[in-house]
Amino acid sequence: MAEQNTEAKLKSWLKQEKIQLWNPPYTEDEDNVPGQQHMQGLAERYAPLLALPLAEVSGALEAIRLQAVNRGKGNKTFRETNVATLELLLPRDCKKDPKSKDLLETRLDVGVQEVVDRIGEQYGLKYIKLILNGRTLSVDQRLDEQGVKNHSKMMVLKVSDTELKQQLSEEEEKTKNQNESIQRTQKGFQILSERDGSEDTSPFLEIADQRGNPLKIPHEEKKALILAMGLHEKGRSLMKKKQFDNALCHLLQADQQFSKCGSALLSSVDNFAVLQLDIVWCYRALEALSCLEDGKLRLQRAEDCFLQCYGEQQQRLLMIKGNTGREEVLFLRLYLLQSLLSYLEGNDAQARHQLSKVESLYSRLCLDSEKMSQLMVLGFTEREARLGLRACQGDLEEAAIHISNQRQEREELKQRERQKRSRRMEVISTLTELGFSRRDAARALQLADGDVDKAYAILLDSSQAAQATNNNTEGALSPEKVDQLLYLGFERDVSEAALRLTAGDIQSATQLLLDNQGVLSAELLSESPPSTSSSPSSEEPSTSSSTSIEDNELVNEVLEDISRHEEDYLDLTLEEESQLIQTMKTYLSRGHTRTV
């Protein structure tokens, strides 16, 4: 970090004085050798201003000169041959020389998969992902289609390697396989996002406010939010295991899902802000802070979101929760990361200013171990003790009362949920006695917000609509229309299903099949107009048992990563933060920079 700080300051001064190190007299002729006398003169002038040894400043200036020369060469090559030069931010254990940049020359009109294969072969990496400006590049598209340009910096995330796999158990190996992990996590939370609580026993997720009250959110937005929060939880779980590369991929996927949610929703919850902090924290852990611009943008988003969500001076948070002590750990991490990025930019004054705010918060949030022990002796968990003391500014008695009150509130919430579910089961049984299937009765009750009369009306309307649809099925599935879709290469069963879904509209059916590559998912098929079995009669046929078992396995797998405590994200021991604080203090004590 010290080298990056020094280079940032030197670049700023060189820019102010309009000194171009890639031109004479600092670089001589076509051999691009340094002009020793003039480079030495610059080093002698800047060393006292930086309060650093002459040799260190001289080395930093030469590094800047070489970067500029290589950049010029890359620009010339790109103009003449369309071959771009990309900077690779490799995993720490893959870098041969920590002080040199790892460059890759490639055309930009090639597929990302080709570049992934080249990097994998060159550096001995079996599974990798490429990250550009905080976005995961798709291997199915070209570089230029995803915003990659000449001199772009691409982060290389290692998914797994052969040697590590040999040391892992079968279960750990499965977890380590990042591609499979992300796909399974997404599928599991997609299944959960489609569930609305209408099934009697199936687990489902509900979005609630900070008091545990369910929020009314449009269906599509709710699906995106559940998927985003689920991927975030998985990422946080991996962060706790120090698997920061794997965690970062999950967090970036969560970020993409959050982008599908409306700005009004994102400004009312702190989940999005916490995600931005977690992403930049992973950058720090992976020593990938060359992603400086993306890190700065994310921290600014986090700060803006906290302001909107918590209010000025956190008044809104105080009104909702009664205290702000627990959330202060988020601001400590925010200010600490801002201090770090300011230092890397060469702005020592701003870095010191933010670090002073960090140290002030740390002194309040670092807890008395004796008080922690006393609360745990009373039967409270370590997490409850830590959060309780922070909420009550270290007051032992107040913390004990606060934790007891929280336990009671959670128990009352669970009791209300149990009563609500019990009433719901009674109503479903009533509707079932009238001849409707349990599944249809449960869905109707969900749509009616628990109103039994409305649910009964919905079921009657559905029965009438089903009957009308069945009367029109023969026209929708005319042999001529089915033959047209068969001629286009689609299978008979999906062709007939598509025609049912589109009420016999051949153009809509064709487009539906093209959009889904000729395969209709279970979700789409479930949207098919109800058949006469939806009317008061016997139960509808169950779905494939194998699919149901697989879905349940995925759901149970992803639910393991969701913390059972709603404030788990605030439960930071501050051990990592303490280490970074000491590192920052050490770097900032290297000497005070004077102005030119």
matplotlib code that plots the C-alpha trace (Angstrom):
import matplotlib.pyplot as plt

x = [0.0, 2.9, 4.2, 0.7, 0.4, 3.8, 3.2, -0.2, 1.4, 4.2, 1.7, -0.3, 2.9, 4.1, 0.7, 0.7, 4.1, 3.2, 6.2, 5.9, 8.3, 7.8, 9.4, 12.9, 14.8, 13.4, 13.2, 15.9, 15.4, 13.7, 15.4, 13.2, 16.1, 15.8, 17.5, 19.5, 20.5, 17.1, 15.3, 17.8, 17.1, 13.4, 14.0, 16.2, 13.6, 10.6, 12.3, 12.3, 8.7, 7.6, 9.9, 11.1, 14.5, 15.9, 16.2, 12.5, 11.4, 13.8, 12.3, 8.8, 9.5, 11.1, 8.0, 5.8, 8.0, 7.9, 4.1, 3.9, 6.3, 4.4, 1.1, 2.4, 3.6, 0.2, -1.6, 0.6, 0.1, -3.7, -3.8, -1.8, -3.0, -6.2, -4.4, -5.2, -3.2, -5.1, -3.9, -4.6, -5.2, -4.2, -4.7, -1.8, -0.4, -0.2, 1.9, 5.5, 6.7, 4.4, 5.9, 5.4, 2.1, 0.7, -0.3, -2.2, -2.3, -5.5, -7.9, -11.2, -13.5, -12.7, -14.9, -14.3, -14.0, -10.9, -9.2, -10.2, -8.5, -5.4, -5.1, -5.8, -3.1, -0.5, -1.0, -2.1, -5.6, -8.4, -11.5, -11.5, -13.9, -13.0, -14.3, -14.4, -15.6, -17.4, -19.2, -18.6, -17.8, -20.0, -18.0, -20.7, -20.0, -17.0, -14.7, -15.8, -19.5, -19.0, -17.1, -13.5, -11.2, -7.5, -5.7, -8.7, -8.0, -9.5, -9.7, -9.0, -10.9, -9.8, -12.6, -10.6, -7.4, -6.4, -4.0, -6.5, -9.2, -7.0, -6.9, -10.6, -13.4, -16.2, -18.5, -15.9, -14.9, -18.6, -18.7, -15.4, -16.7, -17.9, -19.7, -21.9, -22.3, -23.6, -25.9, -27.3, -27.7, -29.5, -31.8, -32.6, -33.6, -35.5, -37.6, -38.1, -38.9, -41.7, -43.3, -45.9, -46.7, -49.7, -48.3, -49.1, -45.6, -43.1, -40.6, -40.9, -39.4, -41.2, -39.7, -40.2, -39.4, -37.1, -39.9, -40.7, -43.8, -44.3, -43.8, -46.1, -43.8, -44.7, -44.2, -41.3, -39.5, -40.0, -38.4, -35.4, -35.0, -35.2, -32.6, -30.4, -30.6, -30.1, -26.9, -25.7, -26.3, -24.3, -21.5, -21.4, -21.3, -18.3, -16.6, -16.8, -14.9, -12.3, -13.2, -13.2, -12.7, -15.8, -17.7, -17.0, -18.6, -21.8, -21.8, -21.5, -24.3, -26.4, -25.5, -26.9, -30.2, -30.5, -30.3, -33.6, -35.3, -36.8, -34.8, -37.6, -37.2, -33.4, -33.5, -35.8, -33.6, -30.0, -29.3, -28.0, -25.6, -24.3, -23.7, -21.5, -19.4, -19.0, -17.9, -15.2, -14.2, -13.6, -11.5, -9.4, -9.0, -8.0, -5.6, -7.4, -7.6, -6.4, -10.2, -10.0, -12.7, -15.3, -14.5, -15.0, -18.3, -19.6, -18.6, -20.4, -23.5, -23.3, -23.0, -25.9, -28.1, -27.3, -28.3, -31.6, -32.4, -31.3, -31.8, -29.7, -27.8, -29.6, -32.9, -35.0, -33.1, -33.3, -37.1, -37.5, -35.1, -34.7, -30.9, -28.1, -25.2, -25.4, -25.4, -22.3, -20.1, -21.3, -20.1, -16.8, -16.2, -17.3, -15.0, -12.1, -12.5, -12.8, -9.5, -7.8, -8.9, -7.9, -4.4, -4.1, -5.0, -2.2, -4.6, -3.0, -5.0, -8.3, -7.1, -6.1, -9.5, -11.5, -9.2, -9.8, -13.5, -12.8, -10.8, -13.5, -16.1, -13.8, -13.2, -17.0, -17.6, -14.7, -16.4, -15.3, -14.6, -15.7, -19.2, -19.5, -18.7, -21.3, -24.0, -23.1, -23.2, -26.8, -27.6, -27.3, -25.3, -22.1, -23.9, -26.7, -24.2, -22.1, -25.1, -26.8, -23.8, -23.3, -27.0, -26.8, -23.4, -21.7, -24.2, -24.4, -27.9, -29.5, -28.0, -29.5, -32.9, -32.6, -31.7, -34.6, -37.0, -35.7, -36.2, -39.7, -40.5, -39.1, -41.2, -44.3, -43.7, -43.3, -46.5, -48.4, -47.0, -48.1, -51.6, -51.8, -50.7, -53.2, -56.1, -55.0, -55.1, -58.6, -59.8, -58.1, -59.8, -63.2, -62.7, -61.5, -64.8, -66.6, -64.9, -61.9, -58.4, -56.1, -53.6, -56.1, -57.7, -54.3, -53.4, -56.8, -56.5, -53.0, -54.4, -57.3, -54.9, -56.6, -60.2, -62.2, -65.1, -62.8, -60.9, -64.2, -65.1, -61.7, -62.1, -65.5, -64.2, -61.3, -63.6, -65.8, -62.7, -61.3, -64.5, -64.4, -60.8, -61.5, -64.2, -61.7, -58.9, -59.9, -59.5, -56.2, -54.7, -55.8, -53.6, -52.7, -51.2, -49.4, -48.0, -46.6, -44.6, -43.4, -42.2, -40.1, -38.4, -40.1, -41.3, -45.0, -45.6, -44.0, -45.7, -49.1, -48.3, -47.2, -50.4, -52.4, -50.4, -51.1, -54.7, -53.9, -52.0, -49.4, -47.0, -47.0, -46.5, -43.5, -42.0, -42.5, -40.7, -37.8, -37.3, -37.1, -34.9, -37.8, -38.0, -40.8, -39.9, -42.1, -42.8, -44.1, -46.2, -47.7, -49.1, -51.1, -54.8, -56.4, -58.2, -61.5, -59.7, -59.4, -63.1, -64.6, -63.4, -60.4, -56.8, -54.8, -51.9, -48.8, -45.5, -42.7, -41.4, -37.8, -38.2, -39.8, -37.0, -34.3, -36.1, -36.4, -32.7, -31.7, -34.0, -32.7, -29.1, -29.6, -31.6, -28.5, -26.7, -29.4, -28.7, -31.5, -30.7, -31.9, -28.9, -26.2, -24.7, -24.1, -22.4, -18.8, -16.0, -13.9, -10.8, -10.1, -11.0, -8.5, -5.7, -6.4, -6.6, -3.1, -1.8, -3.2, -1.6, 1.7, 1.6, 0.3, 3.2, 5.8, 6.2, 4.0, 4.0, 4.7, 3.3, 5.3]
y = [0.0, 2.4, 2.1, 3.0, 6.0, 7.3, 6.9, 8.6, 11.7, 11.7, 11.4, 14.4, 16.6, 15.5, 16.4, 19.8, 20.6, 19.1, 16.8, 13.9, 11.1, 9.2, 12.0, 13.4, 14.3, 11.7, 8.9, 8.8, 7.9, 4.8, 2.5, 4.0, 4.1, 6.6, 9.9, 9.2, 12.8, 14.3, 11.4, 11.7, 15.5, 14.8, 12.3, 14.7, 17.4, 15.2, 13.1, 15.9, 16.8, 13.2, 12.8, 9.5, 8.0, 9.1, 5.5, 4.8, 8.0, 7.2, 3.7, 5.0, 7.6, 4.9, 2.7, 5.5, 6.2, 2.5, 2.5, 5.5, 4.1, 0.8, 2.5, 4.5, 1.3, -0.3, 2.6, 2.4, -1.4, -1.0, 1.7, -0.3, -3.9, -3.6, -5.7, -4.3, -4.5, -5.5, -5.3, -8.5, -8.2, -11.8, -13.7, -13.1, -16.6, -16.4, -13.2, -13.9, -10.4, -8.3, -5.1, -5.7, -5.5, -8.6, -7.7, -9.6, -8.7, -9.6, -8.4, -7.1, -8.9, -12.3, -14.2, -14.0, -17.8, -17.6, -15.1, -17.2, -20.3, -18.3, -16.9, -20.3, -22.0, -19.2, -19.1, -22.7, -21.8, -24.3, -22.3, -18.5, -15.6, -12.2, -9.0, -5.6, -2.5, -4.7, -6.8, -10.5, -10.9, -13.4, -16.1, -16.3, -12.7, -10.9, -8.5, -5.4, -6.2, -6.0, -2.7, -4.0, -1.4, -1.0, -0.7, -2.0, -3.6, -7.0, -8.8, -12.5, -14.5, -18.0, -20.5, -23.5, -25.3, -29.0, -29.0, -27.5, -29.9, -32.9, -31.6, -31.1, -33.4, -34.2, -31.7, -28.9, -29.6, -29.1, -25.8, -24.7, -25.2, -21.7, -22.1, -24.9, -22.9, -19.8, -21.8, -23.8, -20.7, -18.9, -21.8, -22.4, -18.8, -18.6, -21.5, -19.7, -16.4, -18.1, -19.4, -17.2, -19.3, -20.9, -24.4, -26.0, -27.1, -25.8, -23.2, -19.7, -16.3, -13.2, -9.6, -7.8, -4.4, -3.8, -4.6, -8.0, -6.7, -8.1, -5.6, -5.4, -5.5, -6.1, -9.7, -9.3, -6.8, -9.2, -12.1, -9.9, -8.8, -12.3, -13.5, -10.5, -11.0, -14.7, -14.3, -11.7, -14.1, -16.8, -14.3, -13.2, -16.9, -17.4, -14.2, -15.7, -18.7, -16.3, -17.5, -14.0, -14.8, -17.1, -14.7, -11.8, -13.7, -14.2, -10.6, -9.3, -11.5, -10.1, -6.6, -7.3, -8.6, -5.5, -3.3, -4.8, -3.4, 0.1, 3.0, 3.7, 0.2, 0.4, 3.7, 2.3, -0.7, -0.9, -4.2, -2.5, -0.3, -3.2, -5.2, -2.3, -2.4, -6.2, -6.0, -3.4, -5.3, -8.3, -6.1, -5.2, -8.8, -9.9, -6.9, -5.9, -2.2, -1.3, -1.5, 2.0, 3.8, 1.0, 0.9, 4.7, 4.5, 1.7, 3.4, 6.6, 4.5, 3.0, 6.3, 7.8, 4.8, 4.9, 8.6, 7.9, 4.8, 6.1, 9.8, 12.8, 12.0, 8.6, 10.1, 7.7, 4.7, 6.0, 6.4, 2.8, 0.9, 3.3, 3.3, 3.5, 1.7, -1.6, 0.1, 2.1, -0.8, -0.3, 3.4, 2.3, 0.0, 2.6, 5.3, 2.8, 1.8, 5.5, 6.2, 3.3, 4.5, 8.1, 6.8, 4.8, 8.0, 9.8, 12.0, 11.5, 14.4, 12.9, 9.4, 10.8, 12.6, 9.5, 7.4, 9.7, 9.1, 5.3, 5.4, 7.4, 4.8, 1.9, 3.2, 3.1, -0.2, -2.2, -3.9, -4.7, -8.5, -8.6, -7.2, -9.7, -12.5, -11.3, -11.2, -14.7, -16.0, -14.7, -17.1, -14.7, -15.7, -14.0, -12.3, -11.1, -9.7, -7.9, -6.4, -5.5, -3.7, -1.7, -0.8, 0.5, 2.2, -0.4, -0.1, -3.6, -3.4, -1.6, -4.2, -7.1, -5.4, -4.6, -8.3, -9.6, -7.3, -8.3, -12.0, -11.3, -9.3, -12.2, -14.7, -12.6, -12.3, -16.1, -16.6, -14.2, -16.2, -19.5, -18.1, -16.7, -20.0, -21.9, -19.6, -20.0, -23.8, -23.7, -21.5, -23.8, -26.8, -25.0, -24.3, -27.9, -29.1, -27.1, -29.3, -27.3, -28.7, -27.7, -26.2, -24.0, -23.0, -22.0, -19.9, -18.2, -17.4, -15.9, -13.7, -12.6, -11.6, -14.1, -13.0, -16.3, -14.7, -13.2, -16.4, -18.3, -15.7, -16.2, -19.9, -19.6, -17.2, -19.5, -22.5, -20.6, -19.3, -22.9, -24.2, -21.5, -22.2, -25.9, -25.1, -23.2, -25.7, -27.6, -24.4, -23.4, -26.8, -27.2, -29.7, -26.9, -24.7, -27.6, -28.6, -25.1, -25.3, -28.8, -27.6, -24.9, -27.7, -27.7, -30.8, -31.7, -31.6, -28.1, -26.9, -27.8, -26.3, -23.0, -22.8, -23.4, -20.6, -18.2, -19.1, -20.5, -17.4, -18.9, -15.9, -15.5, -19.3, -19.2, -16.2, -17.9, -21.0, -19.0, -17.0, -20.2, -22.2, -24.6, -25.7, -24.5, -24.4, -25.7, -22.0, -21.2, -24.4, -23.5, -20.4, -22.4, -21.7, -24.0, -27.1, -28.3, -30.0, -26.5, -26.6, -28.3, -31.9, -34.1, -33.0, -32.0, -34.3, -33.7, -32.6, -35.0, -36.5, -36.3, -32.5, -31.9, -33.8, -31.8, -28.5, -29.3, -30.2, -26.9, -25.0, -26.7, -26.0, -22.3, -21.9, -23.1, -19.9, -17.6, -16.5, -17.2, -13.9, -10.8, -8.6, -11.1, -8.6, -6.2, -8.7, -7.8, -8.7, -5.9, -8.0, -7.5, -3.8, -3.5, -5.0, -2.6, 0.4, -0.4, -0.9, 2.5, 4.2, 2.6, 3.8, 7.3, 7.7, 7.3, 11.1, 14.1, 15.2, 18.8, 20.8, 21.4]
z = [0.0, 0.8, -2.8, -4.2, -1.8, -2.9, -6.6, -6.2, -4.7, -7.3, -10.2, -8.8, -8.6, -12.0, -13.5, -11.7, -13.2, -16.6, -16.5, -19.0, -17.9, -21.2, -23.2, -23.3, -21.2, -18.8, -21.4, -24.1, -27.7, -29.0, -26.5, -23.7, -21.3, -18.4, -18.5, -15.3, -14.6, -14.9, -13.1, -10.3, -10.1, -9.7, -7.0, -5.1, -5.3, -4.2, -1.5, 1.1, 0.3, 0.9, 3.9, 2.4, 1.5, -1.9, -3.1, -2.4, -4.3, -7.1, -7.5, -7.4, -10.2, -12.4, -11.8, -13.0, -16.0, -17.1, -16.7, -18.9, -21.5, -21.6, -21.9, -24.9, -26.5, -25.9, -27.5, -30.6, -30.8, -30.5, -33.2, -35.6, -34.9, -32.8, -30.1, -26.7, -23.5, -20.4, -16.9, -14.8, -11.1, -10.2, -6.9, -4.5, -4.8, -8.6, -8.8, -9.5, -8.8, -6.5, -7.8, -11.5, -13.4, -15.1, -18.7, -21.3, -25.0, -26.9, -29.5, -28.0, -30.5, -29.0, -26.6, -22.9, -22.7, -25.0, -22.6, -19.6, -21.2, -22.0, -18.4, -17.0, -19.1, -18.4, -14.7, -13.9, -12.9, -13.6, -12.6, -12.8, -13.2, -14.7, -13.0, -14.7, -12.7, -10.2, -12.9, -13.6, -17.4, -19.2, -21.0, -23.7, -24.9, -26.4, -24.5, -26.3, -25.9, -22.1, -22.0, -22.0, -23.6, -24.2, -20.8, -18.8, -15.5, -15.0, -11.7, -11.8, -9.2, -8.6, -8.1, -7.1, -8.0, -8.2, -5.3, -2.9, -4.1, -3.2, 0.4, 0.7, 1.7, -0.7, 0.9, 1.1, -2.5, -3.6, -1.7, -3.2, -6.7, -7.2, -10.4, -9.0, -5.7, -7.4, -9.7, -6.8, -4.6, -7.3, -8.1, -4.4, -3.8, -7.1, -5.8, -2.5, -4.3, -6.2, -3.0, -1.4, 1.7, 0.1, 0.6, 3.9, 4.9, 2.3, 3.7, 2.2, 2.7, 3.7, 3.4, 6.7, 8.1, 11.1, 13.5, 11.8, 10.0, 6.4, 3.6, 0.6, -2.5, -6.1, -7.1, -9.6, -7.3, -4.4, -6.4, -7.2, -3.6, -2.2, -4.7, -4.0, -0.2, -0.5, -2.6, -0.1, 2.8, 1.0, 0.3, 4.0, 5.0, 2.8, 4.2, 7.7, 6.4, 4.8, 1.3, 0.0, -3.7, -3.7, -1.5, -3.9, -6.8, -4.8, -3.7, -7.2, -8.3, -5.4, -6.6, -10.1, -8.5, -6.3, -9.5, -10.5, -7.4, -7.5, -6.0, -3.5, -2.0, -1.9, -0.1, 2.6, 3.7, 4.6, 2.9, -0.3, 1.7, 3.7, 0.4, -1.0, 2.2, 2.0, -1.7, -0.9, 2.2, -0.1, -2.4, 0.6, 1.8, -1.8, -2.0, -5.2, -4.3, -7.8, -8.2, -6.7, -8.7, -8.3, -4.5, -4.2, -6.0, -3.9, -0.6, -1.8, -2.6, 0.9, 2.6, 0.6, 1.3, 5.1, 5.0, 3.3, 5.4, 8.8, 8.4, 9.4, 12.6, 12.4, 13.8, 11.8, 13.1, 16.7, 16.3, 14.9, 17.2, 20.1, 19.8, 17.2, 19.0, 17.0, 13.6, 14.4, 13.5, 9.9, 10.0, 11.5, 8.6, 6.1, 7.5, 7.7, 4.1, 3.1, 5.0, 3.2, -0.3, 0.5, 1.5, -1.7, -3.7, -1.8, 0.2, 3.6, 5.2, 4.3, 5.3, 8.8, 9.1, 8.4, 10.6, 13.6, 13.2, 13.1, 16.3, 18.1, 17.1, 17.9, 21.5, 22.1, 20.4, 21.8, 24.7, 28.3, 28.4, 32.1, 31.2, 28.3, 30.7, 33.3, 30.7, 29.4, 33.0, 33.1, 30.2, 27.2, 24.2, 23.1, 20.2, 22.5, 25.0, 22.3, 20.5, 23.8, 25.3, 22.1, 22.0, 25.6, 25.3, 27.6, 30.5, 31.9, 33.6, 30.7, 28.3, 30.4, 30.3, 26.6, 25.7, 27.8, 26.0, 22.6, 23.5, 24.6, 21.4, 19.3, 21.2, 20.8, 17.1, 16.8, 18.7, 16.4, 13.4, 14.9, 15.5, 12.0, 10.5, 12.7, 11.6, 8.0, 8.2, 9.6, 6.7, 4.2, 5.8, 5.5, 1.8, 1.2, 2.8, 0.1, -2.5, -3.6, -3.5, -0.6, -3.0, -4.8, -1.5, -0.1, -3.2, -3.2, 0.5, -0.1, -2.9, -0.7, 2.2, 4.5, 3.8, 3.5, 1.6, -1.0, -1.3, -2.0, -4.7, -6.3, -6.4, -8.0, -10.6, -11.3, -11.8, -14.3, -16.2, -16.2, -17.8, -20.4, -21.2, -21.6, -24.0, -26.2, -25.8, -29.0, -31.1, -29.4, -30.1, -33.7, -35.7, -38.1, -35.4, -33.7, -37.1, -37.7, -34.5, -35.3, -38.7, -36.8, -34.9, -31.6, -29.7, -29.8, -26.0, -25.6, -28.7, -27.3, -23.9, -25.6, -27.5, -24.3, -22.5, -25.4, -26.0, -29.5, -30.7, -33.0, -33.1, -29.3, -28.9, -31.3, -29.5, -26.1, -27.3, -28.9, -25.7, -23.7, -26.2, -26.8, -23.1, -20.8, -17.2, -14.4, -13.4, -16.9, -17.1, -13.7, -15.3, -17.7, -17.6, -14.9, -16.0, -14.7, -11.9, -10.3, -9.8, -6.7, -7.2, -6.4, -5.8, -8.9, -9.9, -8.0, -9.6, -10.4, -7.2, -8.4, -9.1, -5.8, -3.9, -5.8, -5.1, -1.4, -1.3, -2.9, -0.6, 2.6, 1.3, 0.9, 4.1, 6.0, 5.0, 6.3, 9.9, 12.4, 14.0, 12.2, 13.4, 12.5, 10.0, 12.9, 15.1, 14.2, 16.7, 15.1, 15.1, 11.4, 11.7, 14.6, 12.5, 9.6, 12.0, 13.2, 9.6, 8.6, 11.6, 10.7, 7.1, 8.0, 10.5, 7.7, 7.5, 6.8, 3.2, 2.5, -0.5, -3.6]

ax = plt.figure().add_subplot(projection="3d")
ax.plot(x, y, z, "-o")
ax.set_aspect("equal")
plt.show()
